Amino acid sequence: MPHSSRTPYIAVVSPPEYGRAGRLADELDALGYETVIIDTPRRAERALDADVCVVVLTPDGWRDPAIVAVLRSRPPLLIPVLAAPMDLPNARWSDEPITMRGSSRAVAEEVADAVDAAMRAGSSRSRSSAGDRSSSGDRSSGGDRRGASYPPSSRSRSDAGRDGPEPSRSSRPRGGYDDEREARPSRPRAGYDDEREARPNRPRGASAGERGPRASYPPGGAAGAKLNAFGEPIKPVAAAPAVAAKKGTSPGKVFGIIGVLLVVLGGLGYGGYSFRHKLFSHAATTAAGPQPYSAAVPGPTCDKGNGQWSLPKDSSYFTTTCEASDLLVKQTTNFATSAEVFFAGTGLGLPQSYDVQVTANITSGDALTGVGLIVHGQSPAGGHVFLALADSLWEFAVLNSDNKSTVGKRRGFLVAPTKTFALDVKVVGPTMTFTINGKQVTNVTETSFNNSANIGFFVDSADSKPVAAQFSQFHYTPLPDPTLSTNDAVATAVAVNSAIPNPYTAAVPGPGCDKGGAQWAGPSIYGETGGKFTCTSSGLQIQANAGAGTDVGYYGVHGYLPTDYTVTVTLTPGDQVSCGGIYTHASAAGGYAYDVCGNGAYQILELKAGQPATTLASGGIGSLGNAPYTLKVVESGASHTLSVNGLALPTFSNKDLPDTDHITLFALGTSGNATTVSFNGFSFAS
């Protein structure tokens, strides 16, 4: 099909940051067309300056404000491109839908044929249907769809003057749009040069028939036989350059996932977790169409497929052994760093969105042995780390790009300890969902890294002891590009967090006792082995040995707590010498303990790491009546207030411990006496 005598000017309309729309515009540029991306309503008016509008539609993004604004403006020629099978919204489409199948170049060539055909038919169609279209919305071109403009226009206008291209207009200069082109980050050209060099531009006279008929609508599915999750053909990659699989042959970086510092102060326990990380990665290759991939036995030399696996450059501190049904990773020395195995795809790079799964079985180690997944692995350093410990702790942390440390972001706990994990992380741009053994434990939006050079799995010792784990059933599935911009993803995360019940209440608090969605930790998390807790119909019962404390920790619904909050609970000491209370602002630095005894005595302690406890307030509350006591603690900046049975005690000021990793409910055994305390009616309000 010969092209028109002049170069058409094409507007590519899409939801913001839909990556394939940018690639399509790049390929149309390479074919000689002038293009502009329209992904915000503010730019929609530029659609009327274009000869043809190519509208990229996704199932979740077809109502995007940019697309709605363009359709309302009624440009003369509209060509739909579908990212996935879906119903076509009503509009004056100039052609049947084109599906995003094959490489970006192949899609661009099909769009080019449709543009040429639309340009040819434009003038004759405008002469025969201009008056009719302005009144009824019908189209005279045979086979075209009928339908009112969607969404309907809110202003009256005549389309007669805009139907068809301007016969005398020459090739449109780029002036006025160059800045926009230079600023759009979703259209990197670097990743497609190889494809262009390997596949020269088609002859300008080539017809659609030479490439075969266009796929019928609706297409048969996004991932049929020999098609990946994007609906693109799966290509053999035997010739792809393999990443070195032998130890010591890959440039690398190693990181220790997590260390646990367990401290007991004044009979109260708290956990502070220090992070030390280095991260290994290698450069990701770039090509169109990442493919799903599975390996029953993953890792270098074990996987007999075309997966690209690597170990750190220095992997002398651990060994990998290919067993019949799994990869055994055994760490023997250097326990400050974790033993990792990395995957970089099959030579086609890693997309913005994907799902990664692996089964891990801890075969050697104690309760502080951990396994996990790394996503958004960066080069040379950085990434997002998801960890699960045998003692039931899970954690999400950000590995800094300085390659030296991590920042813990979220933490929570499974119902019971385990050494077998089915780990799953779903990545959709900056939004990640972590699932352990079929239960979703957190959904987090973190914008520090959005792209991936690699992904990986690891085993780690949090207390410097030899560890080993078996890894099997590795699955990697590319997903469609995210339909939300980063800003919209963050806004959605804020809305989800805002929907958490405030206050959060639990009639019976504690792990396994609270039937809501909060994250609770048992005494073992704090290294407390002498005490225990029991869930009863009337409350959480905590027992502590003489001269010791037993804690049950609250970590919020999504694994994090704000700085300012109010926490309320009713406690009933088992006898006159039994004591218990609330421990706030708990972190690695220390915390504040508010405790009340059955004889009516109370005290408020400041507990700092490595220092003796400091008494901030003390006295008696016998005049307030006998137990049960309802304790209410209000934390607001440096101000701290304890109320008992509705009576506020004197507020004190202290700003030594501003952070809150968690809070605990505790029982405290006095000298020579064991303690039993029951808790019910828990409430936490930010």
C-alpha positions as CSV (number, residue, x, y, z in Angstrom):
1,M,0.0,0.0,0.0
2,P,1.8,3.2,-1.1
3,H,1.9,6.0,1.4
4,S,0.3,9.4,0.9
5,S,2.3,12.0,-0.9
6,R,3.2,13.8,2.4
7,T,4.1,12.5,5.9
8,P,1.0,12.3,8.1
9,Y,1.2,13.8,11.6
10,I,0.1,11.2,14.2
11,A,-1.0,11.7,17.8
12,V,-0.5,8.6,19.9
13,V,-3.1,8.9,22.8
14,S,-2.7,6.6,25.8
15,P,-3.0,6.4,29.6
16,P,0.0,8.0,31.2
17,E,3.2,5.9,31.5
18,Y,1.8,3.0,29.4
19,G,5.2,2.0,28.2
20,R,4.2,0.2,25.0
21,A,2.5,3.4,23.7
22,G,5.8,5.2,23.9
23,R,7.5,2.3,22.0
24,L,4.8,2.5,19.4
25,A,5.4,6.2,18.9
26,D,9.2,5.5,18.6
27,E,8.7,2.9,15.9
28,L,6.3,5.2,14.0
29,D,9.1,7.9,14.2
30,A,11.5,5.3,12.8
31,L,9.1,4.7,9.9
32,G,9.3,8.4,9.0
33,Y,6.1,9.7,10.6
34,E,5.9,12.8,12.8
35,T,4.4,11.8,16.2
36,V,3.3,13.3,19.5
37,I,2.3,11.6,22.7
38,I,-1.0,12.7,24.4
39,D,-1.3,11.3,27.9
40,T,-2.9,14.2,29.8
41,P,-6.1,16.1,29.3
42,R,-4.1,19.3,29.0
43,R,-2.5,18.0,25.8
44,A,-5.8,16.8,24.3
45,E,-6.3,19.9,22.1
46,R,-3.2,18.9,20.1
47,A,-5.2,15.9,18.8
48,L,-7.0,18.3,16.5
49,D,-3.7,19.4,15.0
50,A,-2.9,15.8,14.0
51,D,-3.9,14.1,10.8
52,V,-4.6,10.8,12.6
53,C,-5.2,9.9,16.3
54,V,-4.0,6.5,17.3
55,V,-5.7,5.7,20.6
56,V,-4.1,3.0,22.7
57,L,-6.8,1.3,24.9
58,T,-6.3,-0.9,28.0
59,P,-9.1,-2.7,29.9
60,D,-8.4,-0.6,33.0
61,G,-7.4,2.7,31.3
62,W,-9.9,3.3,28.5
63,R,-11.6,5.9,30.7
64,D,-8.4,7.8,31.3
65,P,-9.0,11.5,31.2
66,A,-6.6,12.0,28.3
67,I,-8.5,9.5,26.1
68,V,-11.9,10.9,27.2
69,A,-10.8,14.4,26.3
70,V,-9.5,13.4,22.9
71,L,-12.7,11.4,22.0
72,R,-14.8,14.4,23.1
73,S,-12.9,16.7,20.7
74,R,-13.9,14.4,17.8
75,P,-10.8,14.4,15.7
76,P,-11.4,13.4,12.1
77,L,-9.5,10.1,12.0
78,L,-9.4,7.7,15.0
79,I,-7.5,4.3,14.9
80,P,-7.9,2.1,18.0
81,V,-5.0,-0.1,19.2
82,L,-5.9,-2.6,22.0
83,A,-3.4,-3.6,24.6
84,A,-5.5,-6.6,25.6
85,P,-8.9,-8.1,24.4
86,M,-11.7,-5.8,25.4
87,D,-14.9,-4.2,24.0
88,L,-14.3,-1.2,21.9
89,P,-16.0,2.0,23.3
90,N,-18.4,3.8,21.0
91,A,-16.6,6.4,18.9
92,R,-16.2,7.3,15.2
93,W,-13.4,4.8,14.6
94,S,-11.8,5.0,11.2
95,D,-10.7,1.4,11.2
96,E,-11.0,-2.0,12.9
97,P,-9.0,-2.4,16.1
98,I,-5.3,-3.3,15.9
99,T,-4.0,-5.5,18.7
100,M,-0.6,-5.2,20.5
101,R,0.7,-8.5,19.2
102,G,4.2,-9.1,18.0
103,S,7.1,-6.7,18.4
104,S,6.7,-3.0,18.7
105,R,7.9,-2.6,15.0
106,A,5.3,-5.1,13.8
107,V,2.5,-3.2,15.5
108,A,3.8,0.1,14.2
109,E,3.8,-1.3,10.6
110,E,0.2,-2.4,11.0
111,V,-0.7,1.0,12.4
112,A,1.1,2.6,9.4
113,D,-1.0,0.7,6.9
114,A,-4.2,1.8,8.8
115,V,-3.0,5.4,8.8
116,D,-2.3,5.3,5.1
117,A,-5.7,3.8,4.4
118,A,-7.5,6.3,6.6
119,M,-5.7,9.2,5.0
120,R,-6.7,8.0,1.5
121,A,-10.3,7.6,2.5
122,G,-10.5,10.7,4.6
123,S,-11.1,13.3,1.9
124,S,-13.8,11.3,0.0
125,R,-15.5,10.3,3.3
126,S,-15.5,13.9,4.6
127,R,-17.2,15.0,1.4
128,S,-19.9,12.4,1.5
129,S,-20.6,12.3,5.2
130,A,-19.7,15.6,6.8
131,G,-23.2,16.9,7.1
132,D,-24.6,13.6,8.2
133,R,-22.0,12.9,10.8
134,S,-22.5,16.3,12.5
135,S,-26.1,15.4,13.1
136,S,-26.4,11.7,13.6
137,G,-23.0,10.3,14.2
138,D,-23.3,7.8,11.2
139,R,-20.4,6.8,9.1
140,S,-20.7,6.1,5.4
141,S,-17.6,4.1,4.9
142,G,-18.5,0.4,4.4
143,G,-17.8,-1.8,7.3
144,D,-17.3,1.1,9.7
145,R,-18.9,1.0,13.2
146,R,-21.8,3.2,14.0
147,G,-22.2,4.9,17.4
148,A,-22.4,8.2,19.2
149,S,-19.2,9.8,20.3
150,Y,-18.1,8.4,23.7
151,P,-18.3,10.0,26.0
152,P,-20.8,12.4,24.4
153,S,-19.6,15.9,23.7
154,S,-20.8,18.6,26.1
155,R,-20.5,21.3,23.4
156,S,-22.1,21.8,20.0
157,R,-19.7,22.1,17.1
158,S,-19.5,21.4,13.4
159,D,-17.0,18.9,12.1
160,A,-17.3,19.9,8.5
161,G,-14.3,22.1,8.6
162,R,-12.1,19.4,10.2
163,D,-13.0,16.3,8.3
164,G,-10.0,15.1,6.3
165,P,-6.5,16.4,6.0
166,E,-5.5,19.7,4.6
167,P,-4.5,19.1,1.0
168,S,-2.0,21.8,0.9
169,R,-0.3,21.1,4.2
170,S,3.3,20.1,3.9
171,S,5.2,17.8,6.3
172,R,4.6,19.2,9.7
173,P,7.7,20.7,11.4
174,R,8.4,19.6,15.0
175,G,8.6,23.1,16.3
176,G,6.6,23.5,19.5
177,Y,6.7,19.8,20.4
178,D,10.4,19.1,20.7
179,D,10.5,19.9,24.4
180,E,7.7,17.5,25.1
181,R,9.5,14.8,23.2
182,E,12.7,15.3,25.1
183,A,10.9,15.2,28.4
184,R,8.8,12.0,28.0
185,P,10.6,9.3,30.0
186,S,8.4,6.5,28.8
187,R,10.0,6.4,25.3
188,P,13.6,5.5,25.7
189,R,15.2,4.9,22.3
190,A,18.1,3.0,23.6
191,G,16.4,-0.4,23.9
192,Y,15.3,-0.7,20.3
193,D,18.4,0.0,18.2
194,D,19.3,-3.6,17.9
195,E,15.8,-4.5,16.6
196,R,16.0,-1.7,14.0
197,E,19.5,-2.8,12.9
198,A,18.5,-6.4,12.7
199,R,15.3,-5.6,10.9
200,P,15.4,-2.9,8.2
201,N,12.4,-0.6,7.6
202,R,9.8,-2.2,5.4
203,P,9.6,-0.8,1.9
204,R,7.3,2.1,1.8
205,G,5.2,0.4,-0.9
206,A,4.7,-2.8,1.0
207,S,1.0,-3.7,1.6
208,A,-0.8,-5.2,4.5
209,G,-1.5,-8.2,2.4
210,E,2.2,-9.0,2.1
211,R,2.3,-9.5,5.9
212,G,-0.9,-11.5,6.0
213,P,-4.4,-10.4,7.1
214,R,-4.9,-8.4,10.3
215,A,-6.0,-10.4,13.3
216,S,-9.7,-10.5,13.6
217,Y,-11.5,-8.7,16.5
218,P,-11.8,-9.7,19.2
219,P,-8.5,-11.5,19.3
220,G,-8.4,-15.0,20.6
221,G,-6.7,-14.3,23.8
222,A,-3.7,-12.5,25.3
223,A,-1.6,-15.6,25.8
224,G,-2.5,-18.4,23.4
225,A,-0.2,-21.1,22.1
226,K,3.3,-19.7,21.4
227,L,2.3,-16.4,22.8
228,N,3.5,-14.9,26.1
229,A,1.5,-12.9,28.6
230,F,1.7,-9.8,26.5
231,G,0.2,-11.7,23.5
232,E,3.6,-11.5,21.7
233,P,5.2,-14.4,20.0
234,I,7.7,-16.5,22.0
235,K,11.0,-16.4,20.2
236,P,13.8,-18.9,20.6
237,V,16.7,-17.4,22.5
238,A,19.3,-20.0,22.1
239,A,21.7,-17.4,20.6
240,A,21.2,-15.0,23.4
241,P,24.3,-14.3,25.3
242,A,24.2,-16.2,28.6
243,V,25.2,-14.7,31.8
244,A,28.1,-16.5,33.5
245,A,26.9,-19.3,35.7
246,K,30.1,-20.3,37.3
247,K,31.0,-18.9,40.7
248,G,33.4,-16.0,40.5
249,T,32.8,-15.2,36.8
250,S,30.0,-12.6,37.1
251,P,30.6,-9.0,38.1
252,G,28.6,-8.8,41.3
253,K,27.5,-7.4,44.6
254,V,26.5,-9.4,47.6
255,F,24.2,-8.3,50.3
256,G,23.4,-9.5,53.8
257,I,19.6,-9.4,54.2
258,I,18.9,-8.8,57.8
259,G,20.3,-9.0,61.3
260,V,18.2,-9.2,64.5
261,L,19.3,-7.5,67.7
262,L,17.4,-8.9,70.7
263,V,17.5,-6.7,73.8
264,V,15.8,-7.1,77.2
265,L,15.6,-3.9,79.3
266,G,14.2,-3.8,82.8
267,G,12.3,-7.1,82.2
268,L,10.7,-5.7,79.0
269,G,11.8,-7.0,75.6
270,Y,12.0,-5.3,72.3
271,G,13.4,-6.3,68.9
272,G,15.5,-3.9,66.9
273,Y,16.6,-5.1,63.5
274,S,19.9,-3.9,61.9
275,F,20.3,-4.2,58.2
276,R,23.4,-4.7,56.3
277,H,23.3,-5.2,52.5
278,K,25.3,-5.4,49.4
279,L,23.5,-6.3,46.2
280,F,24.7,-8.3,43.2
281,S,23.4,-7.6,39.8
282,H,24.3,-7.8,36.1
283,A,23.1,-5.7,33.2
284,A,19.8,-6.7,31.8
285,T,19.4,-7.3,28.1
286,T,16.7,-5.4,26.2
287,A,14.4,-6.8,23.6
288,A,10.7,-6.9,22.9
289,G,8.5,-9.3,24.6
290,P,9.7,-10.8,28.0
291,Q,8.5,-14.4,28.3
292,P,7.0,-16.4,31.2
293,Y,9.6,-18.8,32.6
294,S,9.5,-21.7,35.0
295,A,12.2,-23.9,36.5
296,A,11.4,-26.8,38.8
297,V,15.1,-26.8,39.9
298,P,16.3,-23.2,39.5
299,G,19.8,-21.8,39.5
300,P,23.0,-22.0,37.6
301,T,23.8,-25.5,36.1
302,C,20.5,-26.9,37.6
303,D,18.0,-25.2,35.3
304,K,18.4,-26.9,31.9
305,G,16.3,-24.3,30.1
306,N,17.3,-20.9,28.8
307,G,17.0,-19.0,32.1
308,Q,19.9,-16.6,32.8
309,W,21.2,-17.3,36.3
310,S,24.0,-15.9,38.3
311,L,25.8,-16.0,41.7
312,P,27.7,-13.2,43.3
313,K,31.2,-12.7,42.1
314,D,32.4,-13.8,45.5
315,S,30.3,-16.8,46.4
316,S,32.9,-18.7,48.4
317,Y,31.0,-18.4,51.6
318,F,28.1,-20.6,50.4
319,T,27.6,-23.6,48.1
320,T,24.9,-24.6,45.7
321,T,24.0,-28.2,44.9
322,C,21.6,-29.4,42.3
323,E,19.4,-32.1,43.9
324,A,16.7,-34.2,42.3
325,S,13.9,-31.8,43.0
326,D,15.5,-28.6,44.3
327,L,18.5,-26.3,44.5
328,L,20.2,-26.6,47.9
329,V,21.9,-23.4,49.1
330,K,24.1,-23.9,52.1
331,Q,25.9,-21.0,53.9
332,T,29.1,-22.0,55.7
333,T,31.0,-18.8,56.5
334,N,30.6,-15.0,56.4
335,F,27.1,-15.0,58.0
336,A,26.9,-11.2,57.8
337,T,26.0,-11.6,54.1
338,S,23.2,-13.7,52.7
339,A,23.5,-16.4,50.0
340,E,21.7,-15.2,46.9
341,V,20.8,-16.6,43.4
342,F,19.8,-14.1,40.7
343,F,17.7,-14.4,37.6
344,A,17.8,-11.9,34.7
345,G,15.1,-13.4,32.4
346,T,15.8,-15.4,29.3
347,G,17.8,-12.7,27.4
348,L,14.8,-10.5,26.8
349,G,15.1,-8.3,29.9
350,L,12.7,-7.7,32.7
351,P,9.5,-5.6,32.3
352,Q,8.1,-3.0,34.7
353,S,5.5,-5.5,36.0
354,Y,5.9,-9.2,36.8
355,D,5.1,-11.9,39.3
356,V,7.8,-14.1,40.8
357,Q,7.3,-17.2,42.9
358,V,9.6,-19.7,44.6
359,T,9.2,-22.5,47.2
360,A,11.8,-22.4,50.0
361,N,12.3,-25.1,52.7
362,I,14.8,-24.3,55.5
363,T,16.8,-27.4,56.2
364,S,19.4,-26.0,58.6
365,G,19.2,-23.1,61.0
366,D,17.2,-21.9,64.0
367,A,14.1,-19.7,64.4
368,L,16.1,-16.7,63.1
369,T,16.9,-18.3,59.7
370,G,15.2,-16.4,56.9
371,V,14.5,-16.9,53.2
372,G,13.1,-14.3,50.7
373,L,12.8,-12.7,47.3
374,I,14.5,-9.6,45.9
375,V,12.6,-7.5,43.2
376,H,13.6,-4.3,41.4
377,G,17.2,-5.4,41.7
378,Q,19.3,-2.4,40.4
379,S,22.7,-2.0,38.8
380,P,25.0,-1.4,40.5
381,A,23.0,-1.5,43.7
382,G,19.6,-1.1,45.2
383,G,16.4,-3.1,45.3
384,H,13.3,-4.2,47.3
385,V,13.7,-7.1,49.8
386,F,10.9,-9.4,51.1
387,L,12.0,-11.6,53.9
388,A,10.3,-14.4,55.9
389,L,11.9,-15.9,59.1
390,A,11.2,-19.3,60.6
391,D,10.0,-17.6,63.8
392,S,7.0,-16.1,61.9
393,L,8.4,-12.6,61.2
394,W,8.1,-11.2,57.7
395,E,9.5,-7.9,56.6
396,F,9.7,-5.5,53.6
397,A,12.8,-3.4,53.3
398,V,14.5,-1.0,50.8
399,L,18.1,-1.7,49.9
400,N,19.7,1.7,49.4
401,S,21.6,2.5,46.2
402,D,24.7,3.1,48.3
403,N,24.9,-0.7,48.5
404,K,25.6,-0.5,52.3
405,S,22.3,-0.5,54.2
406,T,18.6,-1.2,54.1
407,V,15.7,0.7,55.5
408,G,12.9,-1.4,57.1
409,K,9.5,-0.3,55.8
410,R,7.0,-2.9,57.0
411,R,7.0,-5.8,59.3
412,G,4.4,-8.4,60.4
413,F,3.9,-11.9,61.5
414,L,2.4,-15.2,60.4
415,V,0.0,-17.0,62.7
416,A,2.6,-19.7,63.5
417,P,6.3,-20.4,62.9
418,T,7.2,-22.5,59.9
419,K,10.3,-23.6,57.9
420,T,8.5,-24.1,54.6
421,F,7.4,-21.1,52.5
422,A,5.7,-20.5,49.2
423,L,6.9,-17.0,48.5
424,D,5.2,-14.8,45.9
425,V,5.8,-11.1,45.0
426,K,3.6,-9.4,42.4
427,V,5.2,-6.3,41.0
428,V,3.1,-3.7,39.1
429,G,5.5,-0.7,38.7
430,P,6.0,0.7,42.2
431,T,3.3,-1.4,43.8
432,M,4.2,-4.8,45.2
433,T,2.1,-7.5,46.9
434,F,3.8,-10.0,49.1
435,T,2.1,-13.4,49.7
436,I,3.3,-16.2,52.0
437,N,1.8,-19.7,51.9
438,G,-1.2,-18.4,50.0
439,K,-1.9,-15.5,52.4
440,Q,-1.3,-11.9,51.3
441,V,0.6,-10.2,54.1
442,T,1.2,-6.8,52.7
443,N,0.6,-4.5,49.7
444,V,3.0,-1.7,49.5
445,T,3.7,1.2,47.1
446,E,7.4,2.3,47.2
447,T,8.7,4.6,44.5
448,S,12.5,4.3,45.2
449,F,12.9,1.8,42.3
450,N,10.5,1.1,39.4
451,N,12.6,-1.0,37.0
452,S,14.5,-4.3,37.4
453,A,17.9,-5.4,36.2
454,N,17.4,-8.7,38.1
455,I,15.3,-10.5,40.6
456,G,16.5,-13.2,43.0
457,F,16.0,-15.4,46.1
458,F,18.2,-16.0,49.1
459,V,18.7,-17.6,52.5
460,D,20.1,-15.7,55.4
461,S,21.2,-16.2,59.0
462,A,20.1,-13.4,61.4
463,D,22.2,-14.7,64.3
464,S,25.5,-15.7,62.6
465,K,24.8,-19.5,62.5
466,P,25.2,-21.9,59.5
467,V,22.0,-22.1,57.5
468,A,20.7,-24.0,54.4
469,A,17.5,-24.0,52.4
470,Q,16.1,-25.8,49.4
471,F,14.6,-23.8,46.6
472,S,12.3,-25.2,43.9
473,Q,9.3,-24.4,41.7
474,F,10.6,-21.0,40.5
475,H,8.0,-19.2,38.3
476,Y,8.4,-15.8,36.6
477,T,5.5,-14.3,34.7
478,P,5.6,-10.9,32.9
479,L,2.5,-8.8,33.4
480,P,1.1,-5.9,31.3
481,D,2.6,-2.5,31.9
482,P,1.1,-0.6,34.8
483,T,-2.0,1.4,34.0
484,L,-1.5,3.9,36.8
485,S,1.1,6.6,36.9
486,T,3.5,6.6,39.8
487,N,1.6,9.5,41.3
488,D,-1.7,7.8,40.9
489,A,-0.3,4.6,42.4
490,V,0.9,6.5,45.5
491,A,-2.5,8.2,45.7
492,T,-4.2,4.8,45.6
493,A,-1.9,3.5,48.4
494,V,-2.8,6.5,50.5
495,A,-6.5,5.9,50.0
496,V,-6.1,2.2,50.9
497,N,-4.2,3.2,54.1
498,S,-6.8,5.8,54.9
499,A,-9.5,3.1,54.7
500,I,-7.9,1.2,57.7
501,P,-10.4,1.4,60.6
502,N,-9.4,4.2,62.9
503,P,-9.5,3.4,65.7
504,Y,-8.5,-0.2,65.1
505,T,-10.2,-2.4,67.8
506,A,-9.8,-5.9,69.0
507,A,-12.0,-7.3,71.8
508,V,-9.3,-10.0,72.4
509,P,-5.8,-8.7,71.2
510,G,-2.8,-10.8,70.4
511,P,-1.5,-13.3,67.7
512,G,-4.2,-15.8,66.9
513,C,-6.6,-14.1,69.3
514,D,-7.4,-11.0,67.3
515,K,-9.6,-12.0,64.3
516,G,-9.0,-8.7,62.5
517,G,-6.2,-7.8,60.1
518,A,-3.6,-6.5,62.5
519,Q,0.0,-7.9,62.8
520,W,0.8,-9.3,66.2
521,A,4.0,-10.8,67.6
522,G,4.5,-13.3,70.4
523,P,7.1,-13.3,73.1
524,S,9.6,-15.4,71.1
525,I,10.1,-12.5,68.8
526,Y,11.6,-10.6,71.7
527,G,13.8,-13.5,72.9
528,E,11.4,-14.1,75.9
529,T,11.3,-17.9,76.5
530,G,10.1,-18.1,80.1
531,G,6.6,-16.6,79.7
532,K,3.6,-17.5,77.6
533,F,0.3,-16.2,76.4
534,T,-3.1,-17.7,76.0
535,C,-6.2,-16.7,74.1
536,T,-9.4,-16.9,76.1
537,S,-13.0,-15.9,75.4
538,S,-12.7,-13.0,77.8
539,G,-9.2,-11.7,76.9
540,L,-5.5,-12.2,76.2
541,Q,-3.8,-13.8,79.2
542,I,-0.1,-13.1,79.6
543,Q,2.0,-14.9,82.2
544,A,5.5,-13.8,83.2
545,N,8.1,-15.5,85.5
546,A,9.4,-13.7,88.6
547,G,11.7,-10.9,87.7
548,A,11.0,-11.2,84.0
549,G,8.8,-9.6,81.4
550,T,6.6,-11.2,78.7
551,D,5.5,-9.1,75.7
552,V,2.9,-9.4,72.9
553,G,3.6,-6.8,70.2
554,Y,1.2,-4.8,67.9
555,Y,2.5,-3.7,64.5
556,G,-0.5,-2.1,63.0
557,V,-2.6,-3.5,60.1
558,H,0.0,-3.1,57.3
559,G,3.1,-3.6,59.4
560,Y,3.9,0.0,60.4
561,L,2.7,2.6,62.9
562,P,2.6,6.4,62.9
563,T,4.5,8.7,65.3
564,D,1.5,10.1,67.2
565,Y,-1.3,7.9,68.4
566,T,-3.6,6.8,71.3
567,V,-3.7,3.3,72.6
568,T,-6.3,2.0,75.1
569,V,-6.6,-1.4,76.8
570,T,-8.3,-2.8,79.8
571,L,-6.1,-5.0,82.0
572,T,-6.9,-7.2,85.0
573,P,-4.0,-8.3,87.2
574,G,-4.3,-11.8,88.5
575,D,-3.5,-10.7,92.1
576,Q,-2.2,-7.8,94.2
577,V,1.4,-8.4,93.2
578,S,0.8,-9.0,89.4
579,C,1.8,-6.0,87.2
580,G,1.3,-5.2,83.5
581,G,0.8,-2.4,81.1
582,I,1.6,-0.8,77.7
583,Y,5.0,-0.3,76.2
584,T,5.0,2.6,73.6
585,H,7.5,4.1,71.1
586,A,9.2,0.7,71.0
587,S,12.2,0.6,68.7
588,A,15.8,-0.3,68.7
589,A,16.5,2.8,70.7
590,G,14.2,1.9,73.5
591,G,10.6,2.8,74.6
592,Y,8.3,4.1,77.4
593,A,6.7,1.6,79.8
594,Y,3.4,2.4,81.5
595,D,2.7,-0.3,84.1
596,V,0.0,-0.8,86.8
597,C,0.0,-3.5,89.6
598,G,-2.9,-5.1,91.3
599,N,-2.3,-3.2,94.5
600,G,-2.9,0.1,92.7
601,A,0.8,1.2,92.3
602,Y,1.8,2.6,88.9
603,Q,5.1,3.8,87.3
604,I,6.2,5.2,84.0
605,L,9.7,4.2,82.8
606,E,12.0,5.4,80.1
607,L,14.0,2.5,78.7
608,K,17.0,3.3,76.5
609,A,19.3,0.7,74.8
610,G,22.3,0.0,76.9
611,Q,21.3,2.2,79.9
612,P,19.5,1.6,83.2
613,A,15.8,2.3,83.3
614,T,14.7,5.8,84.3
615,T,11.6,6.4,86.3
616,L,9.6,9.3,84.9
617,A,6.6,9.1,87.2
618,S,5.2,6.8,89.9
619,G,2.5,6.8,92.5
620,G,-0.7,5.0,93.6
621,I,-4.2,4.8,92.0
622,G,-6.0,3.0,94.8
623,S,-8.6,5.8,95.1
624,L,-9.7,5.0,91.5
625,G,-11.2,1.7,92.6
626,N,-10.1,-1.9,92.1
627,A,-9.1,-3.7,88.9
628,P,-9.9,-4.0,86.1
629,Y,-8.0,-0.9,85.0
630,T,-8.6,0.8,81.7
631,L,-5.3,2.4,80.6
632,K,-5.2,5.1,77.9
633,V,-1.9,6.4,76.7
634,V,-1.8,9.5,74.4
635,E,1.5,10.0,72.5
636,S,1.7,13.4,70.8
637,G,5.2,14.6,69.9
638,A,7.2,15.1,73.1
639,S,4.0,15.0,75.2
640,H,3.0,11.7,77.0
641,T,-0.2,11.2,79.0
642,L,-1.4,8.2,80.9
643,S,-5.1,8.0,82.0
644,V,-6.4,5.2,84.3
645,N,-10.2,4.6,84.5
646,G,-10.8,8.0,82.9
647,L,-8.6,10.1,85.2
648,A,-5.6,11.6,83.5
649,L,-2.4,11.5,85.5
650,P,0.1,14.5,85.1
651,T,1.4,14.8,81.6
652,F,5.2,14.6,81.2
653,S,7.4,15.8,78.4
654,N,10.2,13.7,76.8
655,K,11.4,13.7,73.2
656,D,14.3,11.1,73.5
657,L,12.4,8.4,71.7
658,P,10.4,9.8,68.8
659,D,10.0,6.7,66.6
660,T,7.6,3.8,67.0
661,D,8.4,0.5,65.4
662,H,5.7,-1.3,67.5
663,I,3.9,-1.2,70.8
664,T,3.5,-4.1,73.3
665,L,1.1,-5.3,76.0
666,F,3.2,-6.9,78.7
667,A,3.1,-8.7,82.0
668,L,6.0,-8.0,84.5
669,G,6.9,-10.4,87.2
670,T,8.1,-8.7,90.3
671,S,11.0,-9.9,92.3
672,G,10.1,-13.3,93.7
673,N,6.6,-13.3,92.2
674,A,5.3,-14.6,88.9
675,T,2.6,-12.5,87.2
676,T,-0.6,-13.2,85.3
677,V,-2.4,-10.3,83.6
678,S,-5.5,-10.4,81.3
679,F,-6.0,-7.8,78.5
680,N,-9.2,-7.0,76.6
681,G,-10.9,-4.1,74.8
682,F,-7.8,-3.1,72.8
683,S,-8.0,0.1,70.7
684,F,-5.4,1.9,68.6
685,A,-6.1,5.3,66.9
686,S,-3.7,7.4,64.8
